[in-house]
Amino acid sequence: MIKNEIIWANGHLFLAALATICLVFSAPAKAQTVANEPDTTFVEDGGELFDEQLDDIDVEKGAGVPAWLASHISNDTLFVGCDREVLPRKLVIHTNNGDVIYKVDFRFMVGDTSLLYHHPCDSVYKNIWTDAHVNPYGNLFDSLKEDVHIPMKGFCLPAPGYITSHYGWRRYRMHKGTDIKVQIGDSIRSAWGGQVRIVGWDPRGYGYYVVVRHDNGLETVYGHMSRPMVDQYEKVFPGDVIGLGGNTGRSTGSHLHWEIRYLGRDINPEAVVDFTTGQLKNKEEYVIGIKAIRQQEAERAAMRFHTVRQGDTLSAISRRYHVSVKRLCQLNKIKETSILRLGQKIRVN
């Protein structure tokens, strides 16, 4: 008996379960169920072929669940007896946005995962494919000698919210992505087509996160989700829902932390996307300027920080490092009247 794991929203009641199965197989445009914390259910292969097709189920006329689905509930798990060929590519979860997503668990559909390592950009990434690190690529980027032209067609904005935190320095720590406001349970979408490299958990950083390697050569990181909706190695298409918005990891409110990377190096998403319109700034290609990025990295390496000690003031730090108080405030996004804390890092150049 082959079991296909299904992600399904709020399936505790039998009637709700049956209603949801109707929604699953007809994929209606208007979804009523909201799923912040979806449950996990399973579908069993009944080992038979059925003459009826799932698309024939007419929910609008109240046809209900056909008898041949042989549905039943056991320990809050919904079982559906039908052949896998009859199932659609995915099964259902309803998100806050009203999206109806249907998904068969990828792990049960794949036998030998070693066959899944092949990717259009394998040669670019020197066949490095691992879920151990977001950036496992060492000095691959350093070996580049010319600007890189990335095709950008097929883009989909991962989430439609406003920016809550920009790419750039946060005091003494580099914020390598753009934070977009989402609610817990909102749909998070793949920016381009590609293949999932990491589905991970980072309690002190990203929380639940997904890394996708795209067919155009970029990689994107989606952090702080309440639940990933994809599996490692899974192929995704532009706009596919890959997870639900959340507030996990190092996060002080529900949002999506979104990064764009190339060979491990972070790229400012706000240089690529106009977040006020949700459109690319250049819909044809994005040029990664190697010289500009190396200059940026050199500036990062040259940065100096002062650790605040007892008795330190902005004036004293200003005199010590020969930089004006005004400049210190600009670098650290503070005011001249700000109170310094012991152990605080103050950028001084």
PyMOL commands that set and color helices and strands:
alter all, ss='L'
color gray80, all
select helices_A, chain A and resi 14-26+54-56+67-69+84-86+106-109+113-116+141-143+269-272+290-302+314-321+325-332
alter helices_A, ss='H'
color red, helices_A
select strands_A, chain A and resi 3-8+39-45+72-74+77-79+81-82+93-94+100-101+148-151+163-165+168-170+173-175+178-181+187-189+194-202+207-214+219-225+227-228+235-236+241-244+255-262+265-267+273-274+279-280+285-288+305-307+345-347
alter strands_A, ss='S'
color yellow, strands_A
deselect
rebuild
show_as cartoon
